[in-house]
Amino acid sequence: MKIDRASERPIYLQIYDSIVEEIENGYRVPGERLPSRRKLCGDLKIAQQTAENAYQKLLSEGYIVSRPGSGYYVSAETDRDESSGVNGSGIYNFSANGVETSKLPFETWSKLMRRTIKEDTGLFQYGEKAGELCLRKSIRRMLLRTQGVKCRTEQIIIGPGAEDLLRSIFVMLCDNSCAIMSNYYNYRVSDAATETRTRMRYISGGRLGIELDELRHVDKGVLYQKPTNDLPTAYTLPVEKRGDIVSWAGDGRYIIEDSADCDYQYGEKKKTLWSISGGKNVIYLGSFSGTIAPSMKIGYVVVPEDIAEMWFRMKRHYTSRVSRVEQVTLSRFIDLGYYERHIAYMRSIYGEKTAALQRAITESPLADVSSVSGVDAGTYCNIHFDLRLSEQYTMRLLREHGVKLNPLSEAVFDKKRAVIPENTYNVGYGEMPISKIRDGIEIMGTLLGRYKK
C-alpha cells in the first residue's frame, strides 16, 4: 500500500481506495484479517486517527466487519465473480448440478469415520478390486429397499465417481460399436466418450425422450439413459416408454441407466429399467455425489453377470482408487439408517424449494412470459421464456444482473433436429436457499416481464 503525500486526496481516503481496490479485484478474500490500526500506522507512518477514519469508512460501506477484541476482517458480502464483475452476494447461479450440503449430518459422519479408523488401521492398505465387500453388501440391501433392484453382491462394482465408471464401461463395451445418446446430450457423458475415443451416435429426442423408431434401427451399441429428470431436458420417462426402451436391448445392445434423481421423485416412484429387464442387458449406474456431497467421489455400477466377468478380466491388474476408510464409513452410514433418513429429509427440502420456485414465478411478471416443465423430480426444472428477445440477448441481460442460467441450445448436437424452442433454460435450485430463489426469480421477472410477445 502506497501513500502519495503530495496528493490533494486525504490520506485516509487513499488508504480506503487502496483496500477497496484490493477487495474488489480479489486480492483480499472474505474473512481475511486486515492489519491492526497500530501496524498500519507503523507501516505507513501515519496518525492513529487517520487509520481509524479509513477503517470506519470501510465499515460504514460494508467492505469490512469489526470483531471486538480481534480486529477488522473483509466482509463475506464482498465476494465477487471475476468473470462478470458482479458482487458475489448478488450472483444467482441456477446450476442444475447444485447440491444442498448444509443439511448433511456432519457430526454423525465424522463420528463414524473416527470409529472406522480407530477399529481398523489396516484400511490404509490396498483393498478389493471391486470395492469393499461391506459397502457392496450395503448398497445391495439399500437398492432392494429403495428402488426394487435385485442383484447379487458380485454384480456391484465401486469406482471413484460415475464419470470414471462410465469411461470404463465405454472402453469395455464400445470397442466395436458406439455409445448412443439423445440429441440433447449430457455433456459429462459426451466428455467421457471423447476421453475414451468412443464413437458417438445421437438419436433425435426432446421433451418426450428419444425417438424409439430411430433407436430400433441401431443394431449394436450402448444407450445412455437417465429415466428420471433427464439432464438437460428434465423429462421423466413414463412406465410404458421404459418398457419399450428395455425391449430394444439384447444381442450386443446395452443400456446404461443413470439413477441420479431416482431418490428425489415427488410423486409415485416408477420402475427402474433394471427391474423391468430383470437385470439383463442393463447397467445400473449410481453415485453418492448428488445425494451426500459433490466431493463424495464414490460411485457404483450394478452389471449383468456376463459384464461382471468381463470387467474382472479387463481389470486384472487394477487397484481400487476409492478410499477404503470412506467406503467402510459409508457402509456404516447406510446400514445404520442415516443415509435413507438423510434422503427422506432432503426430498422434503427439495420439494419445498420446487414449490417455492413455482410460487415465485406465479407471483411475478414471469407468469405471463414463461412456462415451466420437469418439476416432478430432482433439483432442477426447465423454464421457457416466450419473449420478443433473442436467446443471446436474454442471456446477456440476465448475466449482467447476476443471473446465470444454462440454455438447452448449448447441449444440442445437431441443431437441425432441435425440437425444444430457443430461450429454454435449466433452472437448478439444489444449493440455493429459498430466499435467494425468490430473489432471483423476482429479478428475472423485472427484467423480462416487459418483453412479452
N, C-alpha and C positions, 0 to 999 in steps of 0.2 A: 504494500500500500504506500503510495507516494503522495506527499502534500506539496502543493505549489504555494509557497508563502507570498509570492508576488501576485497571485491571483486576487481578483476582487471578490470572488466567491468565498464566503466564510469557511473556515477550516472544518467546522463540524458538518457542514453540508458536503464538503469534499469527501470526508470520511463516509458519510451517508451514501453519497453517489457511488463510491468505490465498492462498498459492501453490497449495495443493491445490484450493481453490475455483476459481481461475483455470484450472487444468488441466482439471478435471472439467467445467467449463462451456464449454470450447473457446476460452478467451481466450489460452491458451498452447498452441501446437501442437507435436507431436512433432518433435524436432530443434532446437527454439528454444533459444538460449543464454540462460541466466539471468544476472542481474547478478553481477559478481565479489563476493567477500566484502568486499573493500575498498570497492567502490562502495556495496554495501548498507549497510555501516557508516557511510559518509559521508552517504548519503541519509537514514537513519533515526536517525543519532546514537546508535548502539549499539556495544557492545564487539565485538571481532572474534570472541571465543569464543561470543557469542550467535548471531552469523550462522553460525558453524561448527556449532553444535548444531542449528540449524534445517535446514541443508543435510544434515547426517548423518542426521537422522530421515527426510528426504525420500528420501535414498539407500537407507536400510535398508528402506523400504516400496515401493521400485521406481518412485517417481514421477519421479526424475531419475537421470541417469548422470553419472559423472565421466570426463573425458578429460584425462589428465595433461598439464600444460603448456598446456591450452586453457581448461578451466573446467567448469562444470556445464551440462547440457543436459536438456531434457524428454525422458523416455524414449519410445521408439516404442511401447511397450506400453501407453501411457496414452491412446491414441486412443479416442474414444468416439463411438457413434452417438447423436446428439442425440434422434432420434425415439423410440428405445427405452430410452435410459439405460443400455444395456449396454456394457461395456468393449469397445472395438474389437477387441482380440485375442481376445475371446470371441464374435465375430459369425461365424456360419456361413451365408453368403449363397449358397445353391444356385441362383444365377441361371442361366437357360437361355442367356443371352447372353454368358456369360463366355468370355474368350479367354486362353490362356496366352501371354504376351508375353515372358517371361524367356528363352525359348529362341531368339528371333529373332537371326540373325547381325548384330547391330548394327554391328560393325566393318566387315563386308563392305558393308552398305548405305551406311554413311557414306562409305566409300572410293569407291563407285560414284557417289554423289551429288556428292562433291567433283570427281571426274573429269568428270561431266556439266556442272557449272557452269563448270569451267576450259576445257573444249573448245568450249563454245557459249554465249556470253553472250547471243546472240540469242533464247534460250529465254525471256527475260523480256518479249518482245513477244507480241502476240496469236498464237494458233495456229489449227489447223484446227477447223472446227465439230464434226466427228465425233470429234475427239481425234487425238493424234499418230499418224501413219501407222506409225511403227516399233512403237508399242505395239499397235496393232490387228493388225499382222502377227505380233507375238509371241504375242498371245492366240489368233489363228487357228491357229498351229502347235501351241501348247500344248493347245488344246481337242481337236485331232485326236489328239494323242498320249495324252492322259489320259482323255478322255470319248468319243472316237469321233465328235465333232461336226464335220461337214464344212460349210464355208461359204466365201464369198468375203470378202476384206478389207473390201469396200464394205458388207457387211451388218453390220459391227461398229461400234457407237457407244459412245463413252466418256462417262461422266457422273459427277457428284460424289456417288456413292453410289447404292445400289439404290433407296432411297426416292425420290430425285429422279427417277430414270428411270421408276419406277412412276407417278409423278404425270404425267409427260409422256405415257406410254402411255395412261393413263386419259383425259386431255384429247383425245388424238388419236383414240381408238377408241370411246369410250363416250358420245359426244355424243348419239346416237340409240339407245343400247342401255344395258347395265348391266354392272357388274363382278360376278362370281359367285365366291362363296367358301363353304367349309364352314361349317355352323352352329357348329363350334368354330373360331372365326376367329383369324387372325393380326392382332394389334392394329395393327402397323405398316402393313399393307395397308389395314386399315379406316381408319386415320388419313389415309393418302394419298387414299383415296376421299372422305373427308369434306372434306379441304382443297381438292379439285378439284370438289366438288359433284357427284360421280359417284353415280348411283343404285346401291344395292347389292341383290343378291339372294342369300340364304343357302340353301344346299342341305343337306338332312339328311346327317349324317355322324357318324363317331365313330372307334373303333379300326380299322375296316376301310375308312376313307376315305369319300368322298362316295357318295351313293346314285345309281347310274347311271340307274335308271329315272326318277328325278326330274330329273336333268340332261337327259335326252333330250327332255323337254318344254320346254326352253328353246330358243327359235328363234334368238335373237341375243344376243351378249354376249361378254365376255372373262372366261374362267375362270382364277383364280389357283390354281396347284398347286405344292406343294413335295413332289416324289415321294419324296425321301429324308429320313427323320427329320422328318416334318411337325411344325411347331410350331402348336398345343400338344399334339397327340395322340401324337407320337413314332412315328407309323405310317409304314412304308415300303411304297410301292405295289409289289405283285408285278408281274411282267412282263405277265401276261395282262390285268390291270386297266389297265395303262398303255396297252395296245393298244386297249382298249375306250374309254378316255377320248379318245385321239387320234382314234378313228373318229367322235367327236361333232363335231370341229372342221371348219370349212368353211362357205362361203356366209354370211359375216358372223359366224362363231363362231371365236374365237381362244382360245389357251391361253398363259398366262404360266407358263413353267416356271422356278421358283426353284431354282437349282442349289446353294444353300447345303447343306453337309454331303455333297455328292457325293464330295468328296475323302476323306471320313472314313467310308468303308464298311469294316467289318472282315471281311466275307465277300466273296463274289463280287459284282463290280460289275454293276449292272443297266443295260440300255439306257436312254438318255435319251429323253424324249418327242420331242425334236427329231429324233433319229436315227430313231425309229420312224416319224415323219411324213415323213421325207425333207426336213425344213426347210420344210414347208408349214403355214401357219396356227398355228405355234408360235413364241413369242418366248422365247428362252433368256436368262435374267437371271442375272448373276453379279456378285460383289463380292469385293474383297480385304480387307475389314474383318474378316471372320471367319477368314481364313487367315493374315493377317500381323498386323494390329493394328486395334482398333476405330477408331482415329484415321486409318487409311488410307482416306480418303474417295474411293476410285476404284472405280467400278462400271462395268459394261458390259452391253449387250444385243446378242444376235445376232438379227436380224429377217429375216423373209422379204423378198424383193426389192421387192414392192409396198409394204410398210410402210416400207422404207428411203426410197423415193421420196417417200412421204407425209411422213415425218419431215423430210426436207430442205426440202420446200415449207413446212411449218409453222415450221421454224426458220431461215428465210432471213435473218433479222436477228439470229440467235443468235451469241453469243460463248462459247466453252467456258469453264466456270468451274473447270476442273481444272488444277492447277499443271502447267505443261509440264515443269518440272525433275523433278517426281516421276514424271510419265509416262515420260520418257526413262530415268530411273533404274530404274523398274520394268521397262521393256522389257529393259534390260541384265541385270537380276536374273533375269528369266525365261530369256533367251537363253543365259546362261552356266551355266544348270542349277541355280542356287542355289534358285530357287523350288520346283522339284519335289523337290529334296533336303530342303528345309525341310518340305514337306508330308508326305513319307515319314517323316521323323523325328517330326513332330507326330502322325501317325497312330499310331505306336507308343506315344507318350506318352499320348495319349488312350485308346488301347486298354488300357494299364496302369491308368489311372485307372478305366475302366469295370470292369475285373476287380477292382480294389481295392474299389470300391463294392459290388459283388456279394458279395465275400468278407466285407466288414464287416457287411452285412445278415445273411448266413447265420450268422455267429458271434455275433450279438446277439439280444436278445429280439424285435427286429423281425421275425425269421424267422417267428414264429408269428402275426403280425398284419398281414403285408403281402405284396403281390405286385408284381413289377417287370416292366415291358414297355418295348420300344423300345431295347434295348441293342445292336442290330446295327449302329448307325451314329451319328455325331455326338458331341456333347459333353454330351448330357443324355438322360435317360430319364424315364419316369413311374413313380410308386410309388402304390399304392392301399393305404390303411390300413383294415383290417377291424376297426373299433373300436365300442365302445358309447358313443362320444363323438360329438357333432355336429361337423361341419366347422368351424363357427365357434369352438367351444371348443378343438378340436385346434389351430387356427391360433394362438389366443391363448396357449395353453400353450407351444407351440413358440417363439413370438416372445418371450415372457417370459424364455426361456432362451437367447436369441440365435440361434435357428434360423429362417431365412427361406426359405419355400417358396411358390411360386405355384400356387394351386388352379386346376384346369381349369374349375371352375364360373364363374370370373370372365371366361372367354373364350367363353361360350356366348351366342349371340344370342337364340335362342328357348328358354327354359327348358323349355317343354313338350316339345320334341323332343330334350332331353338324353338320351343313351344311356350315357354314362360315369358311373358312380356317384360321389356326393359323397365327399369325403375322398380324392380322387385329385389328385396334385400333380406339377408339373415338378420334376425334380431335376437341376440343372446342376452340372457339376464342371470346366468348362473351365479356369478360372483358379485353382482351389483345389489346393493341394499335397495329395499322398496322405495325409499325416499328419492334415491338417485334415478331409479327407473322412471318415477313420476316426473322428476325434473327434466330428464332427457326427452320424454315424450312431449312435455309442455313446450320445450324449445323447438322440437320438430314441428309441432302444431303451429306455433307462432310464425316460424319461417316458411312453412309450406302451405298453410291453410289458405293463403291469398292467391295461390296459383291453380285453383280448381279449373278444370277444363270447361 
